[in-house]
Each structure stands twice: as structure tokens, then as C-alpha cells.
Amino acid sequence: NYTDYAEEVRLLRVVLERDPEFVPAMTMLVTTLTQTADMTDPAIAQEVMGLIDDAYAIDPDDAMATIYKGWKTFRETGDWEASLPYAERALMLEPSNVEVLRSAAFAASQLGRVDDALTLLREAIKREPLCIPCATAQTQITLENHRWKEAESVLRRRIEIDSQDKGGYLNLAMVLMHTDRAEEALLLINEWEDDEEFRLYLVAIALDKLGRHDEAEENIALMREQFGDDHYKLLNFYVARQDAEQTLHWASVAIAEDPGIFPRFERDVQFEFLADDEQWQQWVEELGTRGEDIVEIEFKIPDFD
């Protein structure tokens, strides 16, 4: 709980008061703060970035200092490719370090190296089966890339470890909806989703998958009436339905708010039905990424066989 993390932070700061150059304490404090503190707080962010710079300056051969230096480089440049040499070196230094494996996997996924990312996460989980951040990352990457079979395996393992893992059940419901098991998904949603807005949204998708389109629209209308227009939920509903007109409308609302969101749409295979649409092609031209070129970036990972 929060109190435990607060005590961990306090003790690590005490250690660093006594030995300001103890790199393991520096990187442990970075890990704890980035996972539990508010990184939008300028004071916290400044402390974390200072710890990373100091740790790397003291010992550039420390794997955790190196992986965090890569993360900091991304935060400063917005370029995952610039962080790649740090991830590769950290893996070379400590290929069995679970946190290094997880962090490198995230960098790999952002560079389009999905298979490499999942290889790293599988290795991390093999070494530490109860690594919750690893399972969370594996869930995110498999869902985003529609690796439904692996996603289901990951989620069922999460639920086996923690039978009260609400996120596990609800993400499993998403997998079930995408693999023609919407009836099962509907049962999970109604049992586990206690946020009414999100429940209405998920139920609408499940009902639509079951061909109960009028009921699905009723749920969407009720969600909008009670909670207003959440354009991401509406977009995702119409993408799942493959409704080009409504998808383009809500995508344009999202892009107007944040043009940087488009590459996420571009990478999502659910949007492929819009490939020949004139508006979509214009967005690809104006806002798209390097597309397939990004997967050609070389990323050296250890041979774990």
C-alpha cells in the first residue's frame, strides 16, 4: 500500500544521506518513485532525473543506471531510437535482471519490435513468475498488437495468481469479444466492472458483437446522456463495429485534440478497413509515422535459448 512505499522511499533517502554515491539505492529509489509517485510533480521529476544522471555518472556499467539513462533520454528527446543503445547495453550488462528486461521490452515495443519485446517479457516472467509489472506490460503489448492467444494466456495466469484482479478479468473480456466469445465477455463485464460509464461502454461493444445492435445503441445513448461524450470510447465502439462514417468523425475529434494520437490509430489493425478512405489517406500523409520502416531498426537482444 501507499504507506509501505512511503516508508521505502524514506529509508532509501536515509541510505543516500549516509552514502550519496551508493548507486543501487539511487536506482531503487528511481524505481519506487516512478512506479508510485506523481511524476507530473516538478519536484519529484527533478529528483528522479537528478538521481538517474548521478547514478550513471558514478557507474556507467551499472545496468539499472544505464536502462534509466535511456528512459531519461527518451523523455528529453521524445525519440525511442535515441534510447536504444542504453537498452542494448543494459541487457549486455545484466541479461538476467528482471527490471532491465521489462524496461528494454517497453523500449522495443515502442520501436515496433513486438516479437523482441515479448521475448524479453517472457524471459523476465520465467525468472520472476510473480512480476506484476511484467505481466501488465505483456498484457498491454499483446492487446495492442492483437496477439489474442498470448493475451488470453497471460490474463488467465494473472487471474490464477490473483483471483481479485479486476483488470485481468476486464481485459480478458476484451479478448473474448475479439475471439467470438462475446457472451462470456458480457458475463465478466457485468460481474467485474463497477464504473458505470465504462460498464455501459463495454456492454455496448459486447452486445454489438452478438448482433444485438439496437441494445448496443441504447447503451451508448445512455452513456452519453449520463456522462457526456468521451470521444475515445465512442471511437472505439464504432471501430469495433467497423462503421467508417462514425469512426472517421470521432477520430477527427480525437486528432483535433491531440494530433500526436494518430500513429496509434495507424498501427492498430482494427483501422485497416479505412485504408482506402480519402480522409484516412490524408491523415497518413500529414500525421503518419515511418510505418513499416520502423520495424527495420536493429535491436540486439541476448540469445536466451
Salt bridges, closest charged atoms under 4 A:
GLU7 OE2 - ARG10 NH2 2.78
GLU47 OE1 - ARG13 NH2 2.63
ASP53 OD1 - LYS69 NZ 2.84
ASP53 OD2 - LYS72 NZ 3.20
ASP61 OD1 - ARG89 NH2 2.14
GLU76 OE2 - LYS72 NZ 2.26
GLU81 OE1 - ARG290 NH1 3.60
GLU99 OE2 - ARG102 NH2 2.50
ASP115 OD1 - ARG147 NH2 3.02
ASP116 OD2 - ARG113 NE 3.11
GLU123 OE1 - LYS126 NZ 3.26
GLU123 OE2 - ARG127 NE 3.03
GLU150 OE1 - ARG122 NH2 2.89
GLU152 OE2 - ARG156 NE 2.97
GLU152 OE1 - ARG181 NH2 2.65
ASP165 OD2 - ARG158 NE 2.91
GLU193 OE2 - LYS166 NZ 3.50
ASP194 OD1 - LYS166 NZ 2.61
GLU196 OE1 - ARG199 NE 2.98
ASP208 OD1 - HIS213 ND1 2.79
ASP208 OD1 - ARG241 NH2 2.69
GLU215 OE2 - ARG212 NE 2.93
GLU217 OE2 - ARG241 NH1 2.64
ASP229 OD1 - ARG224 NE 2.69
ASP230 OD2 - LYS233 NZ 2.89
GLU257 OE2 - HIS231 NE2 3.53
ASP268 OD1 - HIS146 NE2 3.32
